[in-house]
Amino acid sequence: MGFKCGIVGLPNVGKSTLFNALTNSSKAQAENFPFCTIDPNIGIVPVPDDRLDKLVSISNSKKKINTTISFVDIAGLVKGASKGEGLGNKFLSHIREVDAIIHMIRCFDSNDIQNVNPDVNPIRDLEIIETEMKLADLESIQKRLDKKNKKNSTKSEINILESALNCINNDQNMEGLHKNYSKKELHQTGLLSTKPKLYVCNVDEKSITEGNNYTKLFISKFGIKNTILISAEIENQINQLENDEKINYMKMINLKETGLNTLIKKGYELLELETFFTSGPEESRAWTVPINCKAPYAAGTIHTDFEKGFIRAETVSYEEFIKNNGWLNSKNNGKMRLEGKDYIVKDGDVLNFRFNT
């Protein structure tokens, strides 16, 4: 399954540089002028997981297949984008397709990198982007609630649209919608301002561990839970190094983990996702599913026929699978369980599905 994150922000805040670092590529242009990115760049990145390496070793698998995360580098937005300013609202439409939004915020001073605003102000910059998203949503909602279009929406969609309209008109936080509606329902509306958000404060090297006055100001207003400090330039440098050099360099600058790993962890928490595994001689593979999903749903992420014809799930926890050195010993030692349709999949479960087509 994996998930897709859209990287948004004002021009020249470091979106394309971060995208290149995260995807370990030069696919996205990163130049010092506004609107460098015109079409969205998409990079699919394997999610690192040490557990998968151990499963490959134990099962002597021919292949290792990580689950993935997709990053979408979306063109820089400016004030008035919802009305066609800058590159216009064409690019707002790209955000509708993602599962979560990464707000890239400039939190560094530089005379060399242009700034579309006269000074660095992370709170103002975020408010510009969020206002444009709300204005774009407002136009979309009004069209969809028009009498002739309303008949094409379900009752649940209409309730969400009306609630969102009320929030926008009264300048209220959209968080209440997440309490009343499921992530799937909200995602299906395509509303930008209801999407789960991560905030990435792009800092210089000296601020990467402790932050600076800009990040402290930002965190004081928006909190630390979904805020990450990353130096896009440092991430780019790290990805150009060999493994040993990378480890030594990260130690030297007191960086405990890469921005990619931090983003993935925060993304999984934000979207309430977890990982289960399949493992055998042909391949060991990681799969991403929502927390608390049932076994048939997990089976369906492999193939829809698995969900339709689900019978049982042979289940071993990751810890027991490793301790017992694979399927056979896990079964012989009574550590493999047969679970039915109501079984709630747990993070790290190693599963083999029985199904009938």
C-alpha positions as CSV (number, residue, x, y, z in Angstrom):
1,M,0.0,0.0,0.0
2,G,2.5,2.6,1.1
3,F,1.5,6.3,1.2
4,K,2.0,9.4,-0.8
5,C,3.2,12.8,0.7
6,G,3.1,16.1,-1.2
7,I,5.8,18.6,-0.4
8,V,4.4,22.1,-0.5
9,G,5.6,25.6,0.4
10,L,6.5,29.0,-1.0
11,P,9.0,29.2,-3.8
12,N,12.7,28.8,-2.9
13,V,12.1,27.2,0.6
14,G,14.1,24.0,-0.4
15,K,11.3,21.7,-1.6
16,S,13.2,20.4,-4.6
17,T,16.4,20.1,-2.7
18,L,14.6,18.0,0.0
19,F,12.9,15.9,-2.7
20,N,16.3,15.1,-4.3
21,A,17.7,14.2,-0.9
22,L,14.8,12.0,0.1
23,T,14.7,10.2,-3.3
24,N,18.5,10.2,-3.6
25,S,18.2,11.6,-7.1
26,S,18.6,14.7,-9.2
27,K,15.2,14.1,-10.8
28,A,13.8,17.3,-9.4
29,Q,15.4,20.6,-10.5
30,A,16.7,22.7,-7.7
31,E,17.6,26.1,-8.9
32,N,17.6,29.6,-7.3
33,F,14.6,31.2,-9.0
34,P,10.9,31.1,-8.2
35,F,8.7,28.5,-9.9
36,C,11.6,26.3,-10.9
37,T,9.3,23.3,-10.5
38,I,6.5,23.4,-13.0
39,D,5.2,19.8,-13.3
40,P,5.2,17.8,-10.0
41,N,8.1,15.4,-9.6
42,I,7.2,12.0,-8.1
43,G,9.8,9.8,-6.4
44,I,9.0,6.3,-4.9
45,V,11.3,5.4,-2.0
46,P,11.7,2.1,-0.3
47,V,11.0,2.3,3.4
48,P,14.0,1.1,5.4
49,D,13.2,-1.7,7.8
50,D,15.9,-3.8,9.6
51,R,13.3,-6.5,10.4
52,L,12.9,-7.3,6.7
53,D,16.6,-7.9,6.3
54,K,16.5,-10.5,9.1
55,L,13.5,-12.2,7.5
56,V,15.3,-12.5,4.2
57,S,18.2,-14.1,6.0
58,I,16.1,-16.6,8.0
59,S,13.9,-17.6,5.0
60,N,16.8,-17.5,2.6
61,S,14.6,-15.5,0.3
62,K,15.6,-14.8,-3.3
63,K,14.0,-11.3,-3.2
64,K,13.6,-8.5,-0.6
65,I,10.7,-6.1,-1.3
66,N,10.3,-3.1,0.9
67,T,7.1,-1.2,1.3
68,T,7.3,2.2,-0.3
69,I,6.5,5.9,0.3
70,S,5.9,8.3,-2.6
71,F,7.1,11.9,-2.4
72,V,5.5,14.5,-4.7
73,D,7.4,17.8,-5.2
74,I,4.7,20.3,-6.0
75,A,5.4,23.8,-7.5
76,G,5.9,26.7,-5.1
77,L,2.7,28.4,-4.2
78,V,2.3,32.1,-3.6
79,K,-0.4,34.4,-2.2
80,G,-3.2,34.4,-4.7
81,A,-2.5,31.0,-6.1
82,S,-6.1,30.0,-5.7
83,K,-7.0,32.8,-8.0
84,G,-4.3,32.0,-10.6
85,E,-1.4,34.0,-9.2
86,G,2.1,32.6,-9.7
87,L,1.6,29.3,-11.5
88,G,-2.0,29.3,-10.5
89,N,-4.3,26.7,-9.0
90,K,-3.4,24.0,-11.5
91,F,-0.8,23.0,-8.9
92,L,-3.3,23.0,-6.0
93,S,-5.0,20.1,-7.9
94,H,-1.9,17.9,-7.5
95,I,-2.2,18.2,-3.7
96,R,-5.6,16.6,-3.8
97,E,-4.1,13.2,-4.7
98,V,-1.8,12.8,-1.8
99,D,-2.5,11.2,1.6
100,A,-0.5,13.7,3.7
101,I,1.0,17.1,3.1
102,I,4.6,18.1,4.1
103,H,4.7,21.8,4.7
104,M,8.2,22.9,3.9
105,I,9.0,26.1,5.9
106,R,12.0,28.3,5.5
107,C,13.8,28.7,8.8
108,F,17.2,30.0,7.7
109,D,18.8,33.3,6.6
110,S,20.6,33.5,3.3
111,N,21.7,36.4,1.1
112,D,22.4,33.9,-1.7
113,I,18.9,32.3,-1.9
114,Q,16.1,34.4,-3.1
115,N,13.0,34.9,-0.8
116,V,9.6,35.8,-2.3
117,N,8.9,37.8,0.9
118,P,11.1,40.6,2.3
119,D,12.0,38.6,5.5
120,V,12.0,35.1,7.0
121,N,8.8,34.5,8.9
122,P,7.8,30.8,9.1
123,I,4.4,31.5,10.7
124,R,3.4,34.0,8.0
125,D,4.7,31.7,5.2
126,L,2.6,28.7,6.5
127,E,-0.5,30.9,6.9
128,I,-0.1,32.0,3.2
129,I,-0.1,28.4,2.0
130,E,-3.0,27.3,4.3
131,T,-5.1,30.3,3.3
132,E,-4.6,29.4,-0.4
133,M,-5.7,25.8,0.3
134,K,-8.8,27.0,2.2
135,L,-9.7,29.4,-0.6
136,A,-9.3,26.6,-3.2
137,D,-11.5,24.4,-1.0
138,L,-14.1,27.1,-0.6
139,E,-14.5,27.4,-4.4
140,S,-14.7,23.6,-4.7
141,I,-17.2,23.2,-1.9
142,Q,-19.5,25.9,-3.2
143,K,-19.6,24.3,-6.6
144,R,-20.3,20.8,-5.2
145,L,-23.0,22.0,-2.9
146,D,-24.7,23.8,-5.8
147,K,-28.2,22.3,-6.2
148,K,-27.5,20.8,-9.6
149,N,-24.2,19.1,-8.4
150,K,-25.4,18.1,-4.9
151,K,-27.2,15.1,-6.2
152,N,-23.9,13.6,-7.3
153,S,-22.6,13.5,-3.6
154,T,-23.4,11.0,-0.9
155,K,-25.0,12.1,2.4
156,S,-21.6,11.7,4.2
157,E,-19.8,13.8,1.6
158,I,-22.4,16.6,1.9
159,N,-22.1,16.5,5.7
160,I,-18.3,16.8,5.4
161,L,-18.5,19.6,2.8
162,E,-21.0,21.6,4.9
163,S,-18.9,21.2,8.0
164,A,-15.7,22.2,6.2
165,L,-17.5,25.2,4.7
166,N,-18.6,26.3,8.2
167,C,-15.0,26.0,9.5
168,I,-13.6,28.1,6.6
169,N,-16.3,30.8,6.8
170,N,-15.7,31.1,10.6
171,D,-11.9,30.7,10.4
172,Q,-12.1,27.6,12.6
173,N,-9.6,24.8,12.8
174,M,-10.4,21.7,10.6
175,E,-9.2,19.3,13.3
176,G,-12.8,18.7,14.5
177,L,-13.6,17.0,11.1
178,H,-11.0,14.3,11.9
179,K,-12.9,13.4,15.1
180,N,-16.2,13.1,13.3
181,Y,-15.2,11.4,10.0
182,S,-12.8,8.7,9.0
183,K,-9.5,9.3,7.1
184,K,-11.0,7.5,4.2
185,E,-14.1,9.7,4.1
186,L,-12.1,12.9,4.3
187,H,-9.6,11.7,1.7
188,Q,-12.4,10.9,-0.8
189,T,-13.6,14.5,-0.6
190,G,-10.3,15.7,-2.0
191,L,-10.3,18.7,0.3
192,L,-6.8,20.2,0.8
193,S,-7.2,21.7,4.2
194,T,-8.4,18.5,5.8
195,K,-5.4,16.4,4.8
196,P,-3.0,15.3,7.6
197,K,0.0,17.6,7.8
198,L,3.7,17.4,8.7
199,Y,5.8,20.5,9.2
200,V,9.4,20.5,8.0
201,C,11.5,23.4,9.2
202,N,14.3,23.7,6.7
203,V,17.3,25.0,8.8
204,D,21.0,25.6,8.2
205,E,23.7,23.1,9.5
206,K,24.3,24.8,12.8
207,S,20.6,24.6,13.7
208,I,20.0,21.0,12.8
209,T,20.0,19.6,16.3
210,E,18.9,22.5,18.5
211,G,16.9,24.6,16.1
212,N,17.0,28.4,16.0
213,N,14.8,31.4,16.8
214,Y,12.7,30.8,13.7
215,T,12.0,27.1,14.7
216,K,11.4,28.0,18.3
217,L,8.8,30.6,17.2
218,F,7.2,28.1,14.9
219,I,7.0,25.3,17.5
220,S,5.6,27.7,20.1
221,K,2.5,28.1,17.8
222,F,2.2,24.8,16.1
223,G,3.8,22.4,18.5
224,I,6.5,19.8,18.2
225,K,4.4,16.6,17.6
226,N,4.2,17.0,13.8
227,T,7.2,19.3,13.4
228,I,10.6,18.1,12.1
229,L,13.9,20.0,11.8
230,I,15.7,19.1,8.6
231,S,18.5,20.7,6.7
232,A,17.7,19.9,3.1
233,E,21.2,20.7,2.0
234,I,22.8,18.5,4.7
235,E,20.4,15.6,3.6
236,N,21.6,16.1,0.1
237,Q,25.2,15.8,1.2
238,I,24.6,12.7,3.3
239,N,23.0,10.9,0.3
240,Q,26.1,11.4,-1.8
241,L,28.3,9.6,0.7
242,E,29.1,5.9,1.0
243,N,27.7,4.1,4.0
244,D,30.7,4.3,6.3
245,E,31.3,8.0,5.4
246,K,27.6,8.7,6.0
247,I,27.8,7.2,9.5
248,N,30.9,9.2,10.4
249,Y,29.6,12.4,9.0
250,M,26.3,12.1,10.9
251,K,28.2,11.4,14.1
252,M,30.3,14.5,13.4
253,I,27.3,16.8,13.2
254,N,25.4,15.0,16.0
255,L,22.6,13.8,13.6
256,K,21.0,10.6,15.0
257,E,19.0,9.6,11.9
258,T,18.4,10.9,8.4
259,G,15.5,13.1,7.5
260,L,14.0,10.3,5.4
261,N,13.8,8.0,8.5
262,T,12.3,10.7,10.6
263,L,9.7,11.6,8.0
264,I,8.7,8.0,7.6
265,K,8.3,7.5,11.3
266,K,6.3,10.7,11.7
267,G,4.3,9.8,8.6
268,Y,3.3,6.4,9.9
269,E,2.3,7.9,13.2
270,L,0.3,10.7,11.5
271,L,-1.6,8.4,9.2
272,E,-1.9,5.6,11.8
273,L,-0.2,3.0,9.7
274,E,1.8,-0.2,10.5
275,T,3.7,-3.0,8.8
276,F,3.1,-6.7,8.4
277,F,5.4,-9.1,6.6
278,T,5.2,-12.1,4.3
279,S,8.3,-14.3,4.1
280,G,9.3,-17.5,2.3
281,P,12.0,-18.9,-0.1
282,E,10.8,-16.8,-3.1
283,E,10.6,-13.4,-1.3
284,S,10.3,-11.6,2.0
285,R,8.1,-8.5,1.7
286,A,6.8,-5.6,3.9
287,W,3.3,-4.4,3.5
288,T,1.7,-1.2,4.9
289,V,-1.8,-1.3,6.4
290,P,-3.9,0.9,8.7
291,I,-3.5,0.3,12.4
292,N,-6.2,-2.0,13.8
293,C,-7.2,-3.4,10.4
294,K,-8.6,-6.9,10.2
295,A,-6.8,-9.9,8.6
296,P,-9.0,-10.0,5.4
297,Y,-8.2,-6.3,4.7
298,A,-4.5,-7.1,5.1
299,A,-4.9,-10.0,2.7
300,G,-6.5,-7.7,0.3
301,T,-3.4,-5.5,0.1
302,I,-1.7,-8.4,-1.5
303,H,-4.5,-9.3,-3.9
304,T,-8.2,-8.6,-3.9
305,D,-8.9,-12.4,-4.3
306,F,-7.2,-13.0,-1.0
307,E,-9.7,-10.8,0.8
308,K,-12.7,-12.2,-1.1
309,G,-11.8,-15.8,-0.5
310,F,-10.2,-15.3,3.0
311,I,-10.2,-18.5,5.2
312,R,-7.5,-18.1,7.8
313,A,-4.2,-16.3,8.4
314,E,-1.2,-18.3,9.6
315,T,0.3,-15.8,12.1
316,V,3.6,-15.6,13.9
317,S,4.8,-12.4,15.6
318,Y,8.1,-11.1,14.3
319,E,9.9,-11.7,17.6
320,E,8.8,-15.4,17.6
321,F,9.6,-15.9,13.9
322,I,13.2,-14.7,14.6
323,K,13.5,-16.6,17.8
324,N,12.3,-19.9,16.2
325,N,14.3,-19.4,13.0
326,G,11.4,-19.4,10.6
327,W,8.0,-20.9,9.8
328,L,8.7,-24.6,10.5
329,N,10.1,-24.2,14.0
330,S,7.5,-21.6,14.9
331,K,4.8,-24.1,13.9
332,N,6.5,-27.1,15.7
333,N,7.0,-25.0,18.9
334,G,3.4,-23.9,19.0
335,K,4.1,-20.3,18.1
336,M,2.1,-20.2,14.9
337,R,-1.6,-19.4,15.3
338,L,-4.5,-19.7,12.9
339,E,-6.5,-16.5,13.0
340,G,-9.9,-15.8,11.5
341,K,-11.7,-12.9,9.9
342,D,-11.9,-10.9,13.2
343,Y,-8.2,-11.0,13.9
344,I,-6.7,-7.5,14.3
345,V,-3.3,-7.4,12.6
346,K,-0.4,-6.2,14.7
347,D,2.7,-4.4,13.7
348,G,5.4,-6.9,12.8
349,D,3.1,-9.9,12.2
350,V,4.5,-12.4,9.8
351,L,1.4,-13.7,7.9
352,N,0.6,-16.5,5.4
353,F,-3.0,-16.3,4.1
354,R,-5.2,-19.3,3.3
355,F,-7.9,-18.4,0.8
356,N,-10.3,-20.0,-1.6
357,T,-11.0,-18.5,-5.0
